[in-house]
Amino acid sequence: MFEFDQYLGFLAFLTILTLGFWLMIFLLTFVIPYWIGGSLIERIKEIRDARKAKRDS
């Protein structure tokens, strides 16, 4: 059915595919929400500082 080099190629393909899948899951569950949360916090700080500067002047 498969020769040995084809079998190794198939295993390498499955390994790369699986690593990509788990990397995508990791990015979607941890990194992207962290990035969005940090962006929102920074935006809120900018708005608060702008209001404070406007009120003080």
C-alpha distance matrix in Angstrom:
0.0 3.8 6.7 9.7 11.8 9.6 9.5 13.2 13.9 12.6 14.8 17.6 17.5 17.8 20.5 22.5 22.3 23.5 26.2 27.4 27.6 29.7 31.8 32.6 33.6 35.8 37.5 38.2 39.6 41.6 42.1 43.0 45.5 47.0 47.5 49.0 51.3 52.5 53.2 55.2 57.2 58.1 59.1 61.3 62.9 63.6 65.2 67.3 68.5 69.4 71.4 73.1 74.0 75.3 77.4 78.8 79.9
3.8 0.0 3.8 6.4 8.1 5.9 5.9 9.5 10.3 9.5 11.7 14.2 14.5 15.2 17.6 19.4 19.7 21.0 23.4 24.7 25.3 27.3 29.2 30.2 31.4 33.3 35.0 36.0 37.5 39.2 39.5 40.6 43.2 44.5 44.9 46.6 48.9 49.9 50.7 52.8 54.7 55.4 56.6 58.9 60.4 61.0 62.7 64.8 65.8 66.8 68.9 70.5 71.3 72.8 74.9 76.2 77.2
6.7 3.8 0.0 3.8 5.7 5.3 6.2 8.8 10.0 10.6 12.4 14.3 15.4 16.6 18.4 20.1 21.1 22.5 24.4 25.8 26.9 28.7 30.2 31.6 33.0 34.6 36.2 37.6 39.1 40.4 40.6 41.9 44.6 45.7 46.0 47.9 50.2 51.0 51.7 54.1 55.9 56.4 57.7 60.1 61.4 62.0 63.9 65.9 66.8 67.8 70.1 71.6 72.2 73.8 76.0 77.1 78.1
9.7 6.4 3.8 0.0 3.8 5.4 5.0 6.3 8.7 9.8 10.6 12.3 14.2 15.3 16.4 18.4 19.9 21.0 22.5 24.3 25.6 27.0 28.5 30.2 31.6 32.8 34.5 36.2 37.5 38.6 38.8 40.3 43.1 43.9 44.2 46.4 48.5 49.1 50.1 52.5 54.1 54.6 56.1 58.5 59.6 60.3 62.4 64.2 65.0 66.2 68.5 69.8 70.5 72.2 74.4 75.3 76.4
11.8 8.1 5.7 3.8 0.0 3.8 5.3 5.0 6.1 8.5 9.8 10.4 12.2 14.2 15.1 16.4 18.2 19.8 20.9 22.5 24.2 25.7 26.8 28.5 30.3 31.4 32.7 34.6 36.2 37.1 36.9 38.4 41.4 42.1 42.2 44.4 46.7 47.1 47.9 50.5 52.1 52.4 53.9 56.4 57.4 58.0 60.1 62.1 62.7 63.8 66.2 67.6 68.1 69.8 72.0 73.0 73.9
9.6 5.9 5.3 5.4 3.8 0.0 3.8 5.4 5.0 6.1 8.6 9.7 10.4 12.3 14.1 15.3 16.3 18.2 19.8 21.0 22.4 24.3 25.6 26.9 28.6 30.1 31.4 32.9 34.6 35.9 35.9 37.0 39.9 41.0 41.0 43.0 45.4 46.1 46.7 49.1 51.0 51.4 52.7 55.2 56.4 56.9 58.8 60.9 61.7 62.7 65.0 66.5 67.1 68.6 70.9 72.0 72.9
9.5 5.9 6.2 5.0 5.3 3.8 0.0 3.8 5.4 5.1 6.2 8.6 9.8 10.6 12.3 14.3 15.3 16.4 18.3 20.0 21.0 22.6 24.2 25.7 27.0 28.5 30.2 31.6 33.0 34.3 34.6 36.0 38.6 39.6 40.1 42.0 44.2 45.0 45.9 48.2 49.9 50.5 51.9 54.2 55.5 56.2 58.2 60.1 61.0 62.1 64.3 65.7 66.5 68.1 70.2 71.4 72.5
13.2 9.5 8.8 6.3 5.0 5.4 3.8 0.0 3.8 5.4 5.0 6.1 8.6 9.8 10.4 12.3 14.1 15.2 16.3 18.2 19.8 21.0 22.3 24.2 25.7 26.7 28.4 30.2 31.5 32.5 32.6 34.2 36.9 37.6 38.0 40.2 42.3 42.9 43.9 46.3 47.9 48.3 49.9 52.3 53.3 54.0 56.1 58.0 58.7 59.9 62.3 63.6 64.2 66.0 68.1 69.1 70.2
13.9 10.3 10.0 8.7 6.1 5.0 5.4 3.8 0.0 3.8 5.4 5.0 6.1 8.6 9.8 10.6 12.1 14.1 15.3 16.5 18.2 20.0 21.0 22.5 24.4 25.6 26.8 28.6 30.3 31.4 31.2 32.4 35.4 36.3 36.3 38.4 40.8 41.3 42.0 44.5 46.3 46.6 48.0 50.5 51.6 52.1 54.2 56.2 56.9 57.9 60.3 61.8 62.3 63.9 66.2 67.2 68.2
12.6 9.5 10.6 9.8 8.5 6.1 5.1 5.4 3.8 0.0 3.8 5.4 5.0 6.2 8.6 10.0 10.5 12.2 14.2 15.3 16.4 18.4 19.9 21.1 22.6 24.3 25.7 27.0 28.6 30.1 30.2 31.3 34.1 35.3 35.5 37.4 39.7 40.6 41.3 43.5 45.4 46.0 47.2 49.6 51.0 51.6 53.4 55.5 56.4 57.4 59.6 61.2 61.9 63.4 65.6 66.8 67.8
14.8 11.7 12.4 10.6 9.8 8.6 6.2 5.0 5.4 3.8 0.0 3.8 5.4 5.1 6.1 8.6 9.8 10.4 12.1 14.1 15.2 16.4 18.1 19.8 21.0 22.3 24.1 25.7 26.9 28.2 28.5 30.0 32.6 33.5 34.1 36.1 38.2 39.0 40.0 42.3 43.9 44.6 46.1 48.3 49.5 50.4 52.3 54.1 55.0 56.3 58.4 59.8 60.7 62.3 64.3 65.4 66.7
17.6 14.2 14.3 12.3 10.4 9.7 8.6 6.1 5.0 5.4 3.8 0.0 3.8 5.5 5.0 6.2 8.5 9.8 10.5 12.2 14.1 15.5 16.4 18.3 20.0 21.0 22.4 24.3 25.8 26.7 26.6 28.1 31.0 31.7 31.9 34.2 36.3 36.9 37.8 40.3 41.8 42.3 43.8 46.2 47.3 48.0 50.1 51.9 52.7 53.9 56.2 57.5 58.2 59.9 62.0 63.0 64.1
17.5 14.5 15.4 14.2 12.2 10.4 9.8 8.6 6.1 5.0 5.4 3.8 0.0 3.8 5.4 5.3 6.1 8.5 9.9 10.6 12.2 14.4 15.3 16.5 18.4 20.0 21.1 22.6 24.4 25.7 25.5 26.6 29.5 30.6 30.7 32.6 35.0 35.8 36.4 38.8 40.6 41.1 42.3 44.8 46.1 46.7 48.5 50.6 51.5 52.5 54.7 56.2 56.9 58.5 60.6 61.8 62.8
17.8 15.2 16.6 15.3 14.2 12.3 10.6 9.8 8.6 6.2 5.1 5.5 3.8 0.0 3.8 5.5 5.0 6.0 8.5 9.8 10.4 12.2 14.0 15.2 16.5 18.2 19.8 21.1 22.5 24.0 24.4 25.6 28.1 29.4 29.9 31.6 33.8 34.9 35.7 37.8 39.6 40.5 41.7 43.9 45.4 46.2 47.9 49.8 50.9 52.1 54.1 55.6 56.6 58.1 60.0 61.3 62.5
20.5 17.6 18.4 16.4 15.1 14.1 12.3 10.4 9.8 8.6 6.1 5.0 5.4 3.8 0.0 3.8 5.5 5.2 6.1 8.5 9.8 10.7 12.1 14.2 15.4 16.4 18.2 20.0 21.2 22.2 22.5 24.1 26.7 27.5 28.1 30.2 32.2 32.9 34.1 36.4 37.9 38.6 40.2 42.3 43.5 44.4 46.4 48.1 49.1 50.4 52.5 53.8 54.7 56.5 58.4 59.5 60.8
22.5 19.4 20.1 18.4 16.4 15.3 14.3 12.3 10.6 10.0 8.6 6.2 5.3 5.5 3.8 0.0 3.8 5.5 5.1 6.1 8.6 10.0 10.4 12.2 14.3 15.2 16.3 18.3 20.0 20.9 20.6 22.0 24.9 25.7 25.9 28.0 30.3 30.9 31.7 34.1 35.8 36.3 37.7 40.1 41.3 41.9 43.9 45.9 46.7 47.8 50.1 51.5 52.2 53.9 56.0 57.1 58.2
22.3 19.7 21.1 19.9 18.2 16.3 15.3 14.1 12.1 10.5 9.8 8.5 6.1 5.0 5.5 3.8 0.0 3.8 5.5 5.2 6.2 8.8 9.9 10.6 12.5 14.3 15.4 16.6 18.5 20.0 20.0 20.9 23.7 25.0 25.2 26.9 29.3 30.3 31.0 33.1 35.1 35.8 36.9 39.2 40.7 41.4 43.1 45.1 46.2 47.2 49.3 50.9 51.8 53.2 55.3 56.6 57.7
23.5 21.0 22.5 21.0 19.8 18.2 16.4 15.2 14.1 12.2 10.4 9.8 8.5 6.0 5.2 5.5 3.8 0.0 3.8 5.4 5.0 6.3 8.5 9.8 10.6 12.3 14.2 15.4 16.6 18.1 18.7 20.0 22.4 23.6 24.4 26.1 28.1 29.3 30.4 32.3 34.0 35.0 36.4 38.4 39.8 40.9 42.6 44.3 45.5 46.8 48.7 50.1 51.2 52.8 54.6 55.9 57.3
26.2 23.4 24.4 22.5 20.9 19.8 18.3 16.3 15.3 14.2 12.1 10.5 9.9 8.5 6.1 5.1 5.5 3.8 0.0 3.8 5.4 5.3 6.0 8.6 9.9 10.5 12.2 14.2 15.4 16.2 16.4 18.1 20.7 21.4 22.0 24.2 26.1 26.9 28.1 30.3 31.8 32.6 34.2 36.3 37.4 38.5 40.4 42.1 43.1 44.4 46.5 47.8 48.8 50.5 52.4 53.5 54.8
27.4 24.7 25.8 24.3 22.5 21.0 20.0 18.2 16.5 15.3 14.1 12.2 10.6 9.8 8.5 6.1 5.2 5.4 3.8 0.0 3.8 5.5 5.0 6.1 8.7 9.8 10.5 12.2 14.3 15.3 15.0 16.0 19.0 20.1 20.2 22.1 24.4 25.3 26.0 28.3 30.1 30.7 32.0 34.3 35.7 36.4 38.2 40.1 41.2 42.3 44.4 45.9 46.8 48.3 50.3 51.6 52.7
27.6 25.3 26.9 25.6 24.2 22.4 21.0 19.8 18.2 16.4 15.2 14.1 12.2 10.4 9.8 8.6 6.2 5.0 5.4 3.8 0.0 3.8 5.5 5.2 6.3 8.7 10.0 10.7 12.4 14.3 14.8 15.5 17.9 19.5 20.1 21.5 23.7 25.1 25.9 27.7 29.7 30.7 31.8 33.8 35.5 36.5 38.0 39.8 41.2 42.3 44.1 45.7 46.9 48.3 50.1 51.6 52.9
29.7 27.3 28.7 27.0 25.7 24.3 22.6 21.0 20.0 18.4 16.4 15.5 14.4 12.2 10.7 10.0 8.8 6.3 5.3 5.5 3.8 0.0 3.8 5.3 5.0 6.1 8.6 9.8 10.5 11.9 12.9 14.4 16.4 17.6 18.7 20.5 22.1 23.4 24.8 26.5 28.1 29.3 30.8 32.5 34.0 35.3 36.9 38.5 39.8 41.2 43.0 44.3 45.6 47.2 48.9 50.2 51.7
31.8 29.2 30.2 28.5 26.8 25.6 24.2 22.3 21.0 19.9 18.1 16.4 15.3 14.0 12.1 10.4 9.9 8.5 6.0 5.0 5.5 3.8 0.0 3.8 5.4 5.0 6.1 8.6 10.0 10.5 10.4 12.1 14.7 15.4 16.1 18.2 20.1 20.9 22.1 24.3 25.8 26.6 28.2 30.2 31.5 32.6 34.4 36.1 37.1 38.5 40.5 41.8 42.9 44.6 46.4 47.6 49.0
32.6 30.2 31.6 30.2 28.5 26.9 25.7 24.2 22.5 21.1 19.8 18.3 16.5 15.2 14.2 12.2 10.6 9.8 8.6 6.1 5.2 5.3 3.8 0.0 3.8 5.4 5.1 6.1 8.6 10.1 10.0 10.4 13.1 14.7 15.0 16.4 18.7 20.0 20.8 22.7 24.6 25.6 26.7 28.8 30.4 31.3 32.8 34.7 36.0 37.1 39.0 40.6 41.7 43.1 45.0 46.4 47.7
33.6 31.4 33.0 31.6 30.3 28.6 27.0 25.7 24.4 22.6 21.0 20.0 18.4 16.5 15.4 14.3 12.5 10.6 9.9 8.7 6.3 5.0 5.4 3.8 0.0 3.8 5.5 5.2 6.1 8.5 9.8 10.4 12.1 13.9 15.2 16.3 18.0 19.7 20.9 22.3 24.1 25.6 26.8 28.4 30.2 31.5 32.8 34.4 36.0 37.3 38.9 40.4 41.8 43.2 44.8 46.3 47.9
35.8 33.3 34.6 32.8 31.4 30.1 28.5 26.7 25.6 24.3 22.3 21.0 20.0 18.2 16.4 15.2 14.3 12.3 10.5 9.8 8.7 6.1 5.0 5.4 3.8 0.0 3.8 5.5 5.3 5.9 7.1 9.0 10.7 11.6 13.1 14.9 16.2 17.5 19.1 20.8 22.1 23.5 25.2 26.7 28.1 29.6 31.2 32.6 34.0 35.5 37.2 38.5 39.9 41.5 43.1 44.3 46.0
37.5 35.0 36.2 34.5 32.7 31.4 30.2 28.4 26.8 25.7 24.1 22.4 21.1 19.8 18.2 16.3 15.4 14.2 12.2 10.5 10.0 8.6 6.1 5.1 5.5 3.8 0.0 3.8 5.6 5.6 4.8 6.0 8.7 9.7 10.2 12.1 14.0 15.1 16.2 18.2 19.8 20.9 22.3 24.2 25.6 26.8 28.4 30.1 31.4 32.7 34.6 35.9 37.1 38.7 40.4 41.8 43.2
38.2 36.0 37.6 36.2 34.6 32.9 31.6 30.2 28.6 27.0 25.7 24.3 22.6 21.1 20.0 18.3 16.6 15.4 14.2 12.2 10.7 9.8 8.6 6.1 5.2 5.5 3.8 0.0 3.8 6.0 6.4 5.6 7.4 9.8 10.6 11.2 13.2 15.2 16.0 17.3 19.3 20.8 21.7 23.4 25.3 26.5 27.7 29.4 31.1 32.3 33.8 35.5 36.9 38.2 39.8 41.4 42.9
39.6 37.5 39.1 37.5 36.2 34.6 33.0 31.5 30.3 28.6 26.9 25.8 24.4 22.5 21.2 20.0 18.5 16.6 15.4 14.3 12.4 10.5 10.0 8.6 6.1 5.3 5.6 3.8 0.0 3.8 6.5 6.8 6.8 8.9 11.0 11.6 12.5 14.8 16.4 17.2 18.7 20.7 22.0 23.1 24.9 26.6 27.8 29.0 30.9 32.4 33.7 35.1 36.8 38.2 39.5 41.1 42.9
41.6 39.2 40.4 38.6 37.1 35.9 34.3 32.5 31.4 30.1 28.2 26.7 25.7 24.0 22.2 20.9 20.0 18.1 16.2 15.3 14.3 11.9 10.5 10.1 8.5 5.9 5.6 6.0 3.8 0.0 3.8 5.9 5.9 6.2 8.7 10.4 10.8 12.3 14.4 15.7 16.6 18.4 20.2 21.4 22.7 24.6 26.1 27.2 28.7 30.5 32.0 33.0 34.7 36.4 37.7 39.0 40.9
42.1 39.5 40.6 38.8 36.9 35.9 34.6 32.6 31.2 30.2 28.5 26.6 25.5 24.4 22.5 20.6 20.0 18.7 16.4 15.0 14.8 12.9 10.4 10.0 9.8 7.1 4.8 6.4 6.5 3.8 0.0 3.8 5.7 5.1 6.1 8.7 9.9 10.6 12.3 14.3 15.4 16.5 18.3 20.1 21.2 22.6 24.5 25.8 27.0 28.6 30.5 31.6 32.9 34.6 36.2 37.4 39.0
43.0 40.6 41.9 40.3 38.4 37.0 36.0 34.2 32.4 31.3 30.0 28.1 26.6 25.6 24.1 22.0 20.9 20.0 18.1 16.0 15.5 14.4 12.1 10.4 10.4 9.0 6.0 5.6 6.8 5.9 3.8 0.0 3.8 5.4 5.0 6.1 8.5 9.8 10.5 12.3 14.2 15.4 16.5 18.4 20.0 21.1 22.6 24.3 25.7 26.9 28.7 30.2 31.5 32.9 34.6 36.1 37.5
45.5 43.2 44.6 43.1 41.4 39.9 38.6 36.9 35.4 34.1 32.6 31.0 29.5 28.1 26.7 24.9 23.7 22.4 20.7 19.0 17.9 16.4 14.7 13.1 12.1 10.7 8.7 7.4 6.8 5.9 5.7 3.8 0.0 3.8 5.4 5.0 5.9 8.5 9.8 10.4 12.2 14.1 15.2 16.4 18.3 19.9 21.0 22.4 24.2 25.6 26.9 28.4 30.1 31.5 32.8 34.4 36.2
47.0 44.5 45.7 43.9 42.1 41.0 39.6 37.6 36.3 35.3 33.5 31.7 30.6 29.4 27.5 25.7 25.0 23.6 21.4 20.1 19.5 17.6 15.4 14.7 13.9 11.6 9.7 9.8 8.9 6.2 5.1 5.4 3.8 0.0 3.8 5.5 5.2 6.1 8.6 10.0 10.6 12.3 14.2 15.4 16.6 18.4 20.1 21.1 22.5 24.4 25.9 27.0 28.5 30.3 31.6 32.9 34.7
47.5 44.9 46.0 44.2 42.2 41.0 40.1 38.0 36.3 35.5 34.1 31.9 30.7 29.9 28.1 25.9 25.2 24.4 22.0 20.2 20.1 18.7 16.1 15.0 15.2 13.1 10.2 10.6 11.0 8.7 6.1 5.0 5.4 3.8 0.0 3.8 5.5 5.2 6.2 8.7 10.0 10.6 12.3 14.3 15.5 16.6 18.5 20.0 21.1 22.6 24.5 25.8 26.9 28.6 30.3 31.5 33.0
49.0 46.6 47.9 46.4 44.4 43.0 42.0 40.2 38.4 37.4 36.1 34.2 32.6 31.6 30.2 28.0 26.9 26.1 24.2 22.1 21.5 20.5 18.2 16.4 16.3 14.9 12.1 11.2 11.6 10.4 8.7 6.1 5.0 5.5 3.8 0.0 3.8 5.5 5.1 6.2 8.7 10.0 10.5 12.3 14.3 15.4 16.5 18.3 20.0 21.1 22.6 24.3 25.7 27.0 28.6 30.2 31.7
51.3 48.9 50.2 48.5 46.7 45.4 44.2 42.3 40.8 39.7 38.2 36.3 35.0 33.8 32.2 30.3 29.3 28.1 26.1 24.4 23.7 22.1 20.1 18.7 18.0 16.2 14.0 13.2 12.5 10.8 9.9 8.5 5.9 5.2 5.5 3.8 0.0 3.8 5.4 5.2 6.2 8.7 9.9 10.6 12.4 14.3 15.5 16.5 18.4 20.0 21.2 22.5 24.3 25.8 27.0 28.6 30.4
52.5 49.9 51.0 49.1 47.1 46.1 45.0 42.9 41.3 40.6 39.0 36.9 35.8 34.9 32.9 30.9 30.3 29.3 26.9 25.3 25.1 23.4 20.9 20.0 19.7 17.5 15.1 15.2 14.8 12.3 10.6 9.8 8.5 6.1 5.2 5.5 3.8 0.0 3.8 5.4 5.1 6.2 8.6 9.9 10.6 12.4 14.4 15.4 16.5 18.4 20.1 21.0 22.4 24.3 25.8 26.9 28.6
53.2 50.7 51.7 50.1 47.9 46.7 45.9 43.9 42.0 41.3 40.0 37.8 36.4 35.7 34.1 31.7 31.0 30.4 28.1 26.0 25.9 24.8 22.1 20.8 20.9 19.1 16.2 16.0 16.4 14.4 12.3 10.5 9.8 8.6 6.2 5.1 5.4 3.8 0.0 3.8 5.5 5.2 6.1 8.6 9.9 10.6 12.3 14.2 15.3 16.5 18.4 19.9 21.0 22.5 24.3 25.7 27.0
55.2 52.8 54.1 52.5 50.5 49.1 48.2 46.3 44.5 43.5 42.3 40.3 38.8 37.8 36.4 34.1 33.1 32.3 30.3 28.3 27.7 26.5 24.3 22.7 22.3 20.8 18.2 17.3 17.2 15.7 14.3 12.3 10.4 10.0 8.7 6.2 5.2 5.4 3.8 0.0 3.8 5.5 5.1 6.1 8.6 9.8 10.6 12.2 14.2 15.3 16.5 18.2 19.9 21.0 22.5 24.2 25.9
57.2 54.7 55.9 54.1 52.1 51.0 49.9 47.9 46.3 45.4 43.9 41.8 40.6 39.6 37.9 35.8 35.1 34.0 31.8 30.1 29.7 28.1 25.8 24.6 24.1 22.1 19.8 19.3 18.7 16.6 15.4 14.2 12.2 10.6 10.0 8.7 6.2 5.1 5.5 3.8 0.0 3.8 5.5 5.2 6.3 8.7 10.0 10.5 12.3 14.3 15.5 16.4 18.3 20.0 21.1 22.4 24.4
58.1 55.4 56.4 54.6 52.4 51.4 50.5 48.3 46.6 46.0 44.6 42.3 41.1 40.5 38.6 36.3 35.8 35.0 32.6 30.7 30.7 29.3 26.6 25.6 25.6 23.5 20.9 20.8 20.7 18.4 16.5 15.4 14.1 12.3 10.6 10.0 8.7 6.2 5.2 5.5 3.8 0.0 3.8 5.5 5.1 6.3 8.7 9.9 10.5 12.3 14.3 15.2 16.3 18.3 19.9 20.9 22.5
59.1 56.6 57.7 56.1 53.9 52.7 51.9 49.9 48.0 47.2 46.1 43.8 42.3 41.7 40.2 37.7 36.9 36.4 34.2 32.0 31.8 30.8 28.2 26.7 26.8 25.2 22.3 21.7 22.0 20.2 18.3 16.5 15.2 14.2 12.3 10.5 9.9 8.6 6.1 5.1 5.5 3.8 0.0 3.8 5.4 5.1 6.2 8.6 9.8 10.5 12.4 14.2 15.3 16.5 18.3 19.9 21.2
61.3 58.9 60.1 58.5 56.4 55.2 54.2 52.3 50.5 49.6 48.3 46.2 44.8 43.9 42.3 40.1 39.2 38.4 36.3 34.3 33.8 32.5 30.2 28.8 28.4 26.7 24.2 23.4 23.1 21.4 20.1 18.4 16.4 15.4 14.3 12.3 10.6 9.9 8.6 6.1 5.2 5.5 3.8 0.0 3.8 5.4 5.1 6.1 8.5 9.8 10.6 12.2 14.2 15.3 16.5 18.2 20.1
62.9 60.4 61.4 59.6 57.4 56.4 55.5 53.3 51.6 51.0 49.5 47.3 46.1 45.4 43.5 41.3 40.7 39.8 37.4 35.7 35.5 34.0 31.5 30.4 30.2 28.1 25.6 25.3 24.9 22.7 21.2 20.0 18.3 16.6 15.5 14.3 12.4 10.6 9.9 8.6 6.3 5.1 5.4 3.8 0.0 3.8 5.5 5.1 6.0 8.5 9.9 10.4 12.1 14.1 15.2 16.3 18.2
63.6 61.0 62.0 60.3 58.0 56.9 56.2 54.0 52.1 51.6 50.4 48.0 46.7 46.2 44.4 41.9 41.4 40.9 38.5 36.4 36.5 35.3 32.6 31.3 31.5 29.6 26.8 26.5 26.6 24.6 22.6 21.1 19.9 18.4 16.6 15.4 14.3 12.4 10.6 9.8 8.7 6.3 5.1 5.4 3.8 0.0 3.8 5.5 5.1 6.1 8.6 9.8 10.4 12.1 14.1 15.2 16.5
65.2 62.7 63.9 62.4 60.1 58.8 58.2 56.1 54.2 53.4 52.3 50.1 48.5 47.9 46.4 43.9 43.1 42.6 40.4 38.2 38.0 36.9 34.4 32.8 32.8 31.2 28.4 27.7 27.8 26.1 24.5 22.6 21.0 20.1 18.5 16.5 15.5 14.4 12.3 10.6 10.0 8.7 6.2 5.1 5.5 3.8 0.0 3.8 5.5 5.1 6.2 8.6 9.9 10.5 12.2 14.2 15.5
67.3 64.8 65.9 64.2 62.1 60.9 60.1 58.0 56.2 55.5 54.1 51.9 50.6 49.8 48.1 45.9 45.1 44.3 42.1 40.1 39.8 38.5 36.1 34.7 34.4 32.6 30.1 29.4 29.0 27.2 25.8 24.3 22.4 21.1 20.0 18.3 16.5 15.4 14.2 12.2 10.5 9.9 8.6 6.1 5.1 5.5 3.8 0.0 3.8 5.5 5.2 6.2 8.6 9.9 10.6 12.2 14.4
68.5 65.8 66.8 65.0 62.7 61.7 61.0 58.7 56.9 56.4 55.0 52.7 51.5 50.9 49.1 46.7 46.2 45.5 43.1 41.2 41.2 39.8 37.1 36.0 36.0 34.0 31.4 31.1 30.9 28.7 27.0 25.7 24.2 22.5 21.1 20.0 18.4 16.5 15.3 14.2 12.3 10.5 9.8 8.5 6.0 5.1 5.5 3.8 0.0 3.8 5.4 5.0 6.1 8.5 9.8 10.4 12.2
69.4 66.8 67.8 66.2 63.8 62.7 62.1 59.9 57.9 57.4 56.3 53.9 52.5 52.1 50.4 47.8 47.2 46.8 44.4 42.3 42.3 41.2 38.5 37.1 37.3 35.5 32.7 32.3 32.4 30.5 28.6 26.9 25.6 24.4 22.6 21.1 20.0 18.4 16.5 15.3 14.3 12.3 10.5 9.8 8.5 6.1 5.1 5.5 3.8 0.0 3.8 5.4 5.1 6.1 8.5 9.9 10.7
71.4 68.9 70.1 68.5 66.2 65.0 64.3 62.3 60.3 59.6 58.4 56.2 54.7 54.1 52.5 50.1 49.3 48.7 46.5 44.4 44.1 43.0 40.5 39.0 38.9 37.2 34.6 33.8 33.7 32.0 30.5 28.7 26.9 25.9 24.5 22.6 21.2 20.1 18.4 16.5 15.5 14.3 12.4 10.6 9.9 8.6 6.2 5.2 5.4 3.8 0.0 3.8 5.5 5.1 6.1 8.6 10.1
73.1 70.5 71.6 69.8 67.6 66.5 65.7 63.6 61.8 61.2 59.8 57.5 56.2 55.6 53.8 51.5 50.9 50.1 47.8 45.9 45.7 44.3 41.8 40.6 40.4 38.5 35.9 35.5 35.1 33.0 31.6 30.2 28.4 27.0 25.8 24.3 22.5 21.0 19.9 18.2 16.4 15.2 14.2 12.2 10.4 9.8 8.6 6.2 5.0 5.4 3.8 0.0 3.8 5.5 5.1 6.1 8.7
74.0 71.3 72.2 70.5 68.1 67.1 66.5 64.2 62.3 61.9 60.7 58.2 56.9 56.6 54.7 52.2 51.8 51.2 48.8 46.8 46.9 45.6 42.9 41.7 41.8 39.9 37.1 36.9 36.8 34.7 32.9 31.5 30.1 28.5 26.9 25.7 24.3 22.4 21.0 19.9 18.3 16.3 15.3 14.2 12.1 10.4 9.9 8.6 6.1 5.1 5.5 3.8 0.0 3.8 5.5 5.1 6.2
75.3 72.8 73.8 72.2 69.8 68.6 68.1 66.0 63.9 63.4 62.3 59.9 58.5 58.1 56.5 53.9 53.2 52.8 50.5 48.3 48.3 47.2 44.6 43.1 43.2 41.5 38.7 38.2 38.2 36.4 34.6 32.9 31.5 30.3 28.6 27.0 25.8 24.3 22.5 21.0 20.0 18.3 16.5 15.3 14.1 12.1 10.5 9.9 8.5 6.1 5.1 5.5 3.8 0.0 3.8 5.5 5.4
77.4 74.9 76.0 74.4 72.0 70.9 70.2 68.1 66.2 65.6 64.3 62.0 60.6 60.0 58.4 56.0 55.3 54.6 52.4 50.3 50.1 48.9 46.4 45.0 44.8 43.1 40.4 39.8 39.5 37.7 36.2 34.6 32.8 31.6 30.3 28.6 27.0 25.8 24.3 22.5 21.1 19.9 18.3 16.5 15.2 14.1 12.2 10.6 9.8 8.5 6.1 5.1 5.5 3.8 0.0 3.8 5.6
78.8 76.2 77.1 75.3 73.0 72.0 71.4 69.1 67.2 66.8 65.4 63.0 61.8 61.3 59.5 57.1 56.6 55.9 53.5 51.6 51.6 50.2 47.6 46.4 46.3 44.3 41.8 41.4 41.1 39.0 37.4 36.1 34.4 32.9 31.5 30.2 28.6 26.9 25.7 24.2 22.4 20.9 19.9 18.2 16.3 15.2 14.2 12.2 10.4 9.9 8.6 6.1 5.1 5.5 3.8 0.0 3.8
79.9 77.2 78.1 76.4 73.9 72.9 72.5 70.2 68.2 67.8 66.7 64.1 62.8 62.5 60.8 58.2 57.7 57.3 54.8 52.7 52.9 51.7 49.0 47.7 47.9 46.0 43.2 42.9 42.9 40.9 39.0 37.5 36.2 34.7 33.0 31.7 30.4 28.6 27.0 25.9 24.4 22.5 21.2 20.1 18.2 16.5 15.5 14.4 12.2 10.7 10.1 8.7 6.2 5.4 5.6 3.8 0.0
